[in-house]
C-alpha cells in the first residue's frame, strides 16, 4: 500500500454510527495485525491485515458497505481509501477500537484466529 492512501481523508463514521450500520448489514474489515485481532475483535468482522489488503481485497463482498477498523483509525483510513479505489463502498471508523469500546460495541476477547 502506498503513502498516497494516507493523504486523503476517506468518508468516516463514528463508532455509534458503525454499530447501527453493522446492524443494518455493513461488514467490519479489521486491518490490524494478528496479535491485535487475537486479543480482541468485533464479532462478525473480517480480519484482513493491512499488509495483505492490496492483494486480498477482491475477496471482500462488493454488495455491502465495508467499514474499515483498526485501533485508532489511522491504518483503517488508508485501508478505506484503497478499498474505494478498488470499487468498494467503504468508510473508515474514526478512532477505531478506542471509540468502539466507549460506544459499547460488542467485542470478542481471547479467541484464536484461524490460520489463513
C-alpha positions as CSV (number, residue, x, y, z in Angstrom):
1,X,0.0,0.0,0.0
2,X,1.4,3.4,-0.9
3,X,1.7,6.5,1.2
4,X,-0.9,8.3,-1.1
5,X,-3.6,6.2,0.6
6,X,-3.0,8.2,3.8
7,X,-3.0,11.7,2.3
8,X,-6.7,11.8,1.6
9,X,-9.4,11.6,4.3
10,X,-11.9,8.9,3.4
11,X,-15.6,9.1,4.4
12,X,-15.7,8.4,8.1
13,X,-18.3,7.2,10.6
14,X,-18.3,7.3,14.4
15,X,-18.4,4.1,16.4
16,X,-22.1,4.8,17.3
17,X,-22.9,5.1,13.5
18,X,-20.8,2.0,12.8
19,X,-22.8,-0.1,15.3
20,X,-26.0,0.9,13.6
21,X,-24.6,0.3,10.1
22,X,-23.4,-3.2,11.2
23,X,-26.9,-3.9,12.5
24,X,-28.2,-2.8,9.0
25,X,-25.8,-5.2,7.2
26,X,-22.4,-3.5,6.9
27,X,-19.3,-5.5,7.3
28,X,-16.4,-4.5,9.5
29,X,-13.0,-5.1,7.9
30,X,-10.4,-5.3,10.7
31,X,-7.0,-4.3,9.3
32,X,-5.0,-4.8,12.5
33,X,-2.2,-7.4,12.9
34,X,-2.9,-11.0,14.1
35,X,-1.8,-10.4,17.6
36,X,-4.2,-7.5,18.0
37,X,-7.0,-9.5,16.5
38,X,-6.3,-12.4,18.8
39,X,-6.5,-10.1,21.9
40,X,-9.9,-8.6,21.0
41,X,-12.1,-8.1,17.9
42,X,-15.5,-7.2,16.7
43,X,-17.8,-10.3,16.3
44,X,-18.5,-11.0,12.7
45,X,-15.7,-8.8,11.4
46,X,-13.4,-10.0,8.6
47,X,-9.7,-10.0,9.6
48,X,-7.6,-8.8,6.7
49,X,-4.4,-7.2,7.9
50,X,-3.3,-4.0,6.2
51,X,-0.2,-5.8,4.8
52,X,-2.3,-8.2,2.8
53,X,-5.3,-5.9,1.9
54,X,-4.0,-4.8,-1.5
55,X,-3.6,-8.5,-2.7
56,X,-6.7,-9.9,-1.0
57,X,-9.3,-7.1,-1.1
58,X,-11.1,-8.7,-4.0
59,X,-12.1,-11.5,-1.6
60,X,-14.4,-9.0,0.1
61,X,-18.1,-8.7,-0.8
62,X,-18.9,-5.9,-3.2
63,X,-22.6,-5.7,-2.3
64,X,-22.2,-4.4,1.3
65,X,-20.8,-1.3,2.9
66,X,-17.4,-2.0,4.3
67,X,-16.3,-0.3,7.5
68,X,-12.5,-0.4,7.9
69,X,-11.3,-0.7,11.5
70,X,-8.1,-0.6,13.5
71,X,-7.0,0.5,17.0
72,X,-7.1,4.3,16.5
73,X,-8.3,4.9,12.9
74,X,-5.1,5.8,11.1
75,X,-4.4,2.5,9.4
76,X,-8.0,2.0,8.6
77,X,-8.2,5.4,6.9
78,X,-5.6,4.2,4.4
79,X,-7.5,0.9,4.0
80,X,-10.8,2.7,3.3
81,X,-9.1,4.8,0.5
82,X,-7.6,1.6,-1.0
83,X,-11.0,-0.2,-1.0
84,X,-12.7,2.8,-2.6
85,X,-10.1,2.9,-5.3
86,X,-10.9,-0.8,-6.0
87,X,-14.6,0.0,-6.4
88,X,-15.9,-0.9,-2.9
89,X,-18.4,1.2,-0.9
90,X,-16.1,1.8,2.1
91,X,-15.9,4.1,5.1
92,X,-13.4,4.4,7.9
93,X,-14.4,4.1,11.6
94,X,-12.7,7.1,13.1
95,X,-10.9,6.4,16.4
96,X,-11.4,2.7,15.9
97,X,-11.3,0.4,18.9
98,X,-11.0,3.3,21.3
99,X,-14.4,4.7,20.4
100,X,-16.0,1.2,19.7
101,X,-15.4,0.4,23.4
102,X,-16.7,3.7,24.6
103,X,-19.9,3.3,22.4
104,X,-20.5,-0.1,24.0
105,X,-19.9,-2.1,20.8
106,X,-19.7,-5.9,21.3
107,X,-16.2,-7.5,21.4
108,X,-14.8,-11.0,21.4
109,X,-11.7,-11.5,23.6
110,X,-9.0,-14.1,23.6
111,X,-10.3,-16.1,20.5
112,X,-7.6,-17.5,18.3
113,X,-7.7,-16.5,14.7
114,X,-7.7,-19.5,12.3
115,X,-4.6,-19.6,10.1
116,X,-5.0,-18.3,6.5
